Amino acid sequence: MRKIKEHIWVKKAASGDADAFEQLVLTYQTPIYNLCFRMVGNAEDAADLTQESFLKAWNHLHSFHYEAAFSTWLYRLASNTCLDFLRSMKRHPQISLTVEDNDGEEATLDIPDLSPSPEEALLCAEEKALLAQAMQELEPEQRQILTLRVVNEMSYADIADVLRIREGTVKSRLSRARDALRKKLLIIGNKPFSSSSNHQKGGCKVELL
Protein backbone atom coordinates (compact mmCIF):
# COMPACT_ATOMS: atom_id res chain seq x y z
CA MET A 1 0.00 0.00 0.00
CA ARG A 2 2.83 2.41 0.90
CA LYS A 3 4.53 1.80 -2.44
CA ILE A 4 1.29 2.52 -4.26
CA LYS A 5 0.86 5.78 -2.36
CA GLU A 6 4.49 6.66 -2.99
CA HIS A 7 4.05 6.05 -6.71
CA ILE A 8 1.05 8.39 -6.72
CA TRP A 9 2.97 11.06 -4.76
CA VAL A 10 5.87 10.88 -7.21
CA LYS A 11 3.51 11.20 -10.19
CA LYS A 12 1.74 14.18 -8.67
CA ALA A 13 4.96 15.83 -7.50
CA ALA A 14 6.45 15.48 -10.98
CA SER A 15 3.48 17.44 -12.30
CA GLY A 16 4.09 20.25 -9.81
CA ASP A 17 2.05 19.16 -6.77
CA ALA A 18 3.99 20.56 -3.79
CA ASP A 19 1.75 18.77 -1.27
CA ALA A 20 2.57 15.40 -2.83
CA PHE A 21 6.27 16.22 -2.75
CA GLU A 22 6.00 17.15 0.92
CA GLN A 23 4.73 13.63 1.61
CA LEU A 24 7.88 12.27 -0.02
CA VAL A 25 10.01 14.61 2.09
CA LEU A 26 8.28 13.48 5.29
CA THR A 27 8.83 9.84 4.32
CA TYR A 28 12.53 10.11 3.53
CA GLN A 29 13.84 13.09 5.52
CA THR A 30 15.27 11.02 8.37
CA PRO A 31 17.18 8.39 6.33
CA ILE A 32 18.48 11.07 3.96
CA TYR A 33 19.64 13.24 6.87
CA ASN A 34 21.30 10.22 8.50
CA LEU A 35 23.08 9.42 5.26
CA CYS A 36 24.30 13.01 4.91
CA PHE A 37 25.35 13.24 8.56
CA ARG A 38 27.40 10.05 8.41
CA MET A 39 29.08 11.14 5.20
CA VAL A 40 30.01 14.69 6.20
CA GLY A 41 30.20 14.30 9.99
CA ASN A 42 28.67 17.69 10.75
CA ALA A 43 25.05 18.32 11.74
CA GLU A 44 24.81 21.77 10.14
CA ASP A 45 26.31 20.63 6.84
CA ALA A 46 24.15 17.50 6.92
CA ALA A 47 21.01 19.61 7.32
CA ASP A 48 22.06 21.84 4.42
CA LEU A 49 22.85 18.85 2.23
CA THR A 50 19.56 17.19 3.10
CA GLN A 51 17.70 20.29 1.99
CA GLU A 52 19.82 20.58 -1.13
CA SER A 53 19.13 16.95 -1.98
CA PHE A 54 15.37 17.39 -1.71
CA LEU A 55 15.52 20.60 -3.71
CA LYS A 56 17.43 18.77 -6.44
CA ALA A 57 14.85 15.99 -6.29
CA TRP A 58 12.04 18.50 -6.77
CA ASN A 59 13.80 20.13 -9.71
CA HIS A 60 14.72 16.84 -11.38
CA LEU A 61 11.68 14.64 -10.80
CA HIS A 62 11.03 14.81 -14.54
CA SER A 63 14.22 12.74 -15.01
CA PHE A 64 12.93 9.91 -12.80
CA HIS A 65 11.67 7.23 -15.18
CA TYR A 66 10.67 4.48 -12.71
CA GLU A 67 13.49 2.19 -13.88
CA ALA A 68 14.42 1.80 -10.20
CA ALA A 69 12.63 2.50 -6.92
CA PHE A 70 12.18 6.16 -6.04
CA SER A 71 14.17 5.56 -2.84
CA THR A 72 17.13 4.27 -4.88
CA TRP A 73 17.02 7.35 -7.10
CA LEU A 74 16.81 9.64 -4.06
CA TYR A 75 19.66 7.91 -2.18
CA ARG A 76 21.82 8.16 -5.30
CA LEU A 77 21.06 11.85 -5.61
CA ALA A 78 21.77 12.54 -1.92
CA SER A 79 24.94 10.48 -1.72
CA ASN A 80 26.31 12.14 -4.85
CA THR A 81 25.45 15.55 -3.42
CA CYS A 82 27.45 14.69 -0.30
CA LEU A 83 30.27 13.29 -2.40
CA ASP A 84 30.50 16.54 -4.35
CA PHE A 85 30.53 18.45 -1.06
CA LEU A 86 33.34 16.32 0.35
CA ARG A 87 35.39 16.71 -2.80
CA SER A 88 35.02 20.46 -2.87
CA MET A 89 35.27 20.89 0.94
CA LYS A 90 33.28 24.09 0.65
CA ARG A 91 30.44 25.01 2.98
CA HIS A 92 27.05 25.06 1.36
CA PRO A 93 24.73 27.97 2.12
CA GLN A 94 21.36 27.38 3.75
CA ILE A 95 18.85 26.33 1.11
CA SER A 96 15.18 26.98 1.60
CA LEU A 97 12.72 24.33 0.55
CA THR A 98 10.35 26.92 -0.85
CA VAL A 99 9.09 25.61 -4.15
CA GLU A 100 6.64 26.74 -6.80
CA ASP A 101 3.66 24.51 -7.46
CA ASN A 102 1.87 23.96 -10.76
CA ASP A 103 -0.37 27.00 -10.09
CA GLY A 104 2.66 29.27 -9.90
CA GLU A 105 2.26 29.81 -6.16
CA GLU A 106 5.05 29.39 -3.64
CA ALA A 107 4.75 26.63 -1.06
CA THR A 108 7.10 26.08 1.87
CA LEU A 109 7.77 22.50 2.88
CA ASP A 110 8.26 22.26 6.63
CA ILE A 111 10.98 19.85 7.75
CA PRO A 112 11.26 19.14 11.50
CA ASP A 113 14.54 19.66 13.33
CA LEU A 114 16.43 16.40 12.90
CA SER A 115 19.24 17.21 15.32
CA PRO A 116 19.88 14.45 17.86
CA SER A 117 18.37 14.83 21.32
CA PRO A 118 20.68 15.46 24.31
CA GLU A 119 20.15 11.86 25.39
CA GLU A 120 21.16 10.55 21.96
CA ALA A 121 24.14 12.87 21.84
CA LEU A 122 25.44 11.52 25.14
CA LEU A 123 24.90 7.87 24.25
CA CYS A 124 28.22 6.09 23.81
CA ALA A 125 29.91 9.44 23.17
CA GLU A 126 33.44 8.12 23.25
CA GLU A 127 32.84 5.27 20.78
CA LYS A 128 30.83 7.46 18.44
CA ALA A 129 33.48 10.18 18.55
CA LEU A 130 36.17 7.67 17.61
CA LEU A 131 34.06 6.26 14.80
CA ALA A 132 33.16 9.72 13.49
CA GLN A 133 36.79 10.80 13.52
CA ALA A 134 37.87 7.66 11.70
CA MET A 135 35.12 8.09 9.10
CA GLN A 136 36.26 11.65 8.42
CA GLU A 137 39.73 10.38 7.58
CA LEU A 138 38.48 7.96 4.93
CA GLU A 139 38.30 8.73 1.24
CA PRO A 140 34.92 10.23 0.23
CA GLU A 141 34.01 7.16 -1.82
CA GLN A 142 34.74 4.89 1.15
CA ARG A 143 32.52 7.00 3.39
CA GLN A 144 29.79 6.87 0.77
CA ILE A 145 29.65 3.10 0.47
CA LEU A 146 29.98 2.51 4.24
CA THR A 147 27.16 4.97 4.88
CA LEU A 148 24.82 3.28 2.42
CA ARG A 149 25.53 -0.11 3.98
CA VAL A 150 25.58 0.86 7.67
CA VAL A 151 23.25 3.83 8.10
CA ASN A 152 20.69 2.98 5.44
CA GLU A 153 21.17 -0.78 5.86
CA MET A 154 21.03 -1.35 2.13
CA SER A 155 21.56 -4.72 0.52
CA TYR A 156 24.45 -5.23 -1.89
CA ALA A 157 21.94 -5.19 -4.74
CA ASP A 158 20.45 -1.86 -3.65
CA ILE A 159 23.89 -0.28 -3.22
CA ALA A 160 24.80 -1.51 -6.69
CA ASP A 161 21.68 0.22 -8.04
CA VAL A 162 22.45 3.45 -6.20
CA LEU A 163 26.09 3.60 -7.29
CA ARG A 164 25.46 1.99 -10.69
CA ILE A 165 28.14 -0.65 -10.20
CA ARG A 166 28.13 -4.45 -10.01
CA GLU A 167 27.40 -6.30 -6.78
CA GLY A 168 30.85 -7.83 -6.88
CA THR A 169 32.33 -4.34 -7.04
CA VAL A 170 30.18 -3.31 -4.08
CA LYS A 171 31.55 -6.20 -2.01
CA SER A 172 35.17 -5.47 -2.89
CA ARG A 173 34.79 -1.74 -2.19
CA LEU A 174 33.10 -2.46 1.12
CA SER A 175 35.86 -4.86 2.08
CA ARG A 176 38.53 -2.23 1.36
CA ALA A 177 36.52 0.44 3.18
CA ARG A 178 36.09 -1.86 6.22
CA ASP A 179 39.82 -2.53 6.35
CA ALA A 180 40.62 1.16 6.03
CA LEU A 181 38.16 2.06 8.80
CA ARG A 182 39.50 -0.62 11.13
CA LYS A 183 43.03 0.69 10.66
CA LYS A 184 41.91 4.26 11.37
CA LEU A 185 40.07 3.12 14.51
CA LEU A 186 43.10 1.21 15.75
CA ILE A 187 45.32 4.23 15.25
CA ILE A 188 42.89 6.74 16.77
CA GLY A 189 41.43 4.73 19.63
CA ASN A 190 44.04 1.99 19.99
CA LYS A 191 41.22 -0.55 20.10
CA PRO A 192 39.33 -2.50 17.40
CA PHE A 193 35.60 -2.45 16.84
CA SER A 194 33.66 -5.53 15.78
CA SER A 195 33.08 -5.76 12.04
CA SER A 196 30.04 -8.00 12.42
CA SER A 197 26.90 -6.97 10.56
CA ASN A 198 24.99 -7.55 13.81
CA HIS A 199 24.89 -4.74 16.34
CA GLN A 200 26.38 -5.47 19.73
CA LYS A 201 23.90 -6.76 22.28
CA GLY A 202 23.52 -4.58 25.34
CA GLY A 203 25.49 -1.43 26.06
CA CYS A 204 26.56 0.69 23.16
CA LYS A 205 25.44 0.02 19.61
CA VAL A 206 28.58 0.59 17.53
CA GLU A 207 27.69 1.07 13.89
CA LEU A 208 30.41 -0.29 11.65
CA LEU A 209 29.31 -3.07 9.34
C-alpha positions as CSV (number, residue, x, y, z in Angstrom):
1,M,0.0,0.0,0.0
2,R,2.8,2.4,0.9
3,K,4.5,1.8,-2.4
4,I,1.3,2.5,-4.3
5,K,0.9,5.8,-2.4
6,E,4.5,6.7,-3.0
7,H,4.1,6.0,-6.7
8,I,1.1,8.4,-6.7
9,W,3.0,11.1,-4.8
10,V,5.9,10.9,-7.2
11,K,3.5,11.2,-10.2
12,K,1.7,14.2,-8.7
13,A,5.0,15.8,-7.5
14,A,6.4,15.5,-11.0
15,S,3.5,17.4,-12.3
16,G,4.1,20.2,-9.8
17,D,2.1,19.2,-6.8
18,A,4.0,20.6,-3.8
19,D,1.7,18.8,-1.3
20,A,2.6,15.4,-2.8
21,F,6.3,16.2,-2.7
22,E,6.0,17.1,0.9
23,Q,4.7,13.6,1.6
24,L,7.9,12.3,0.0
25,V,10.0,14.6,2.1
26,L,8.3,13.5,5.3
27,T,8.8,9.8,4.3
28,Y,12.5,10.1,3.5
29,Q,13.8,13.1,5.5
30,T,15.3,11.0,8.4
31,P,17.2,8.4,6.3
32,I,18.5,11.1,4.0
33,Y,19.6,13.2,6.9
34,N,21.3,10.2,8.5
35,L,23.1,9.4,5.3
36,C,24.3,13.0,4.9
37,F,25.4,13.2,8.6
38,R,27.4,10.0,8.4
39,M,29.1,11.1,5.2
40,V,30.0,14.7,6.2
41,G,30.2,14.3,10.0
42,N,28.7,17.7,10.8
43,A,25.0,18.3,11.7
44,E,24.8,21.8,10.1
45,D,26.3,20.6,6.8
46,A,24.2,17.5,6.9
47,A,21.0,19.6,7.3
48,D,22.1,21.8,4.4
49,L,22.9,18.9,2.2
50,T,19.6,17.2,3.1
51,Q,17.7,20.3,2.0
52,E,19.8,20.6,-1.1
53,S,19.1,16.9,-2.0
54,F,15.4,17.4,-1.7
55,L,15.5,20.6,-3.7
56,K,17.4,18.8,-6.4
57,A,14.9,16.0,-6.3
58,W,12.0,18.5,-6.8
59,N,13.8,20.1,-9.7
60,H,14.7,16.8,-11.4
61,L,11.7,14.6,-10.8
62,H,11.0,14.8,-14.5
63,S,14.2,12.7,-15.0
64,F,12.9,9.9,-12.8
65,H,11.7,7.2,-15.2
66,Y,10.7,4.5,-12.7
67,E,13.5,2.2,-13.9
68,A,14.4,1.8,-10.2
69,A,12.6,2.5,-6.9
70,F,12.2,6.2,-6.0
71,S,14.2,5.6,-2.8
72,T,17.1,4.3,-4.9
73,W,17.0,7.3,-7.1
74,L,16.8,9.6,-4.1
75,Y,19.7,7.9,-2.2
76,R,21.8,8.2,-5.3
77,L,21.1,11.8,-5.6
78,A,21.8,12.5,-1.9
79,S,24.9,10.5,-1.7
80,N,26.3,12.1,-4.8
81,T,25.4,15.5,-3.4
82,C,27.5,14.7,-0.3
83,L,30.3,13.3,-2.4
84,D,30.5,16.5,-4.4
85,F,30.5,18.5,-1.1
86,L,33.3,16.3,0.4
87,R,35.4,16.7,-2.8
88,S,35.0,20.5,-2.9
89,M,35.3,20.9,0.9
90,K,33.3,24.1,0.7
91,R,30.4,25.0,3.0
92,H,27.1,25.1,1.4
93,P,24.7,28.0,2.1
94,Q,21.4,27.4,3.8
95,I,18.9,26.3,1.1
96,S,15.2,27.0,1.6
97,L,12.7,24.3,0.6
98,T,10.3,26.9,-0.8
99,V,9.1,25.6,-4.2
100,E,6.6,26.7,-6.8
101,D,3.7,24.5,-7.5
102,N,1.9,24.0,-10.8
103,D,-0.4,27.0,-10.1
104,G,2.7,29.3,-9.9
105,E,2.3,29.8,-6.2
106,E,5.1,29.4,-3.6
107,A,4.8,26.6,-1.1
108,T,7.1,26.1,1.9
109,L,7.8,22.5,2.9
110,D,8.3,22.3,6.6
111,I,11.0,19.9,7.7
112,P,11.3,19.1,11.5
113,D,14.5,19.7,13.3
114,L,16.4,16.4,12.9
115,S,19.2,17.2,15.3
116,P,19.9,14.4,17.9
117,S,18.4,14.8,21.3
118,P,20.7,15.5,24.3
119,E,20.2,11.9,25.4
120,E,21.2,10.6,22.0
121,A,24.1,12.9,21.8
122,L,25.4,11.5,25.1
123,L,24.9,7.9,24.3
124,C,28.2,6.1,23.8
125,A,29.9,9.4,23.2
126,E,33.4,8.1,23.3
127,E,32.8,5.3,20.8
128,K,30.8,7.5,18.4
129,A,33.5,10.2,18.6
130,L,36.2,7.7,17.6
131,L,34.1,6.3,14.8
132,A,33.2,9.7,13.5
133,Q,36.8,10.8,13.5
134,A,37.9,7.7,11.7
135,M,35.1,8.1,9.1
136,Q,36.3,11.6,8.4
137,E,39.7,10.4,7.6
138,L,38.5,8.0,4.9
139,E,38.3,8.7,1.2
140,P,34.9,10.2,0.2
141,E,34.0,7.2,-1.8
142,Q,34.7,4.9,1.2
143,R,32.5,7.0,3.4
144,Q,29.8,6.9,0.8
145,I,29.6,3.1,0.5
146,L,30.0,2.5,4.2
147,T,27.2,5.0,4.9
148,L,24.8,3.3,2.4
149,R,25.5,-0.1,4.0
150,V,25.6,0.9,7.7
151,V,23.2,3.8,8.1
152,N,20.7,3.0,5.4
153,E,21.2,-0.8,5.9
154,M,21.0,-1.4,2.1
155,S,21.6,-4.7,0.5
156,Y,24.5,-5.2,-1.9
157,A,21.9,-5.2,-4.7
158,D,20.5,-1.9,-3.6
159,I,23.9,-0.3,-3.2
160,A,24.8,-1.5,-6.7
161,D,21.7,0.2,-8.0
162,V,22.4,3.5,-6.2
163,L,26.1,3.6,-7.3
164,R,25.5,2.0,-10.7
165,I,28.1,-0.6,-10.2
166,R,28.1,-4.4,-10.0
167,E,27.4,-6.3,-6.8
168,G,30.8,-7.8,-6.9
169,T,32.3,-4.3,-7.0
170,V,30.2,-3.3,-4.1
171,K,31.6,-6.2,-2.0
172,S,35.2,-5.5,-2.9
173,R,34.8,-1.7,-2.2
174,L,33.1,-2.5,1.1
175,S,35.9,-4.9,2.1
176,R,38.5,-2.2,1.4
177,A,36.5,0.4,3.2
178,R,36.1,-1.9,6.2
179,D,39.8,-2.5,6.4
180,A,40.6,1.2,6.0
181,L,38.2,2.1,8.8
182,R,39.5,-0.6,11.1
183,K,43.0,0.7,10.7
184,K,41.9,4.3,11.4
185,L,40.1,3.1,14.5
186,L,43.1,1.2,15.7
187,I,45.3,4.2,15.2
188,I,42.9,6.7,16.8
189,G,41.4,4.7,19.6
190,N,44.0,2.0,20.0
191,K,41.2,-0.5,20.1
192,P,39.3,-2.5,17.4
193,F,35.6,-2.5,16.8
194,S,33.7,-5.5,15.8
195,S,33.1,-5.8,12.0
196,S,30.0,-8.0,12.4
197,S,26.9,-7.0,10.6
198,N,25.0,-7.5,13.8
199,H,24.9,-4.7,16.3
200,Q,26.4,-5.5,19.7
201,K,23.9,-6.8,22.3
202,G,23.5,-4.6,25.3
203,G,25.5,-1.4,26.1
204,C,26.6,0.7,23.2
205,K,25.4,0.0,19.6
206,V,28.6,0.6,17.5
207,E,27.7,1.1,13.9
208,L,30.4,-0.3,11.7
209,L,29.3,-3.1,9.3
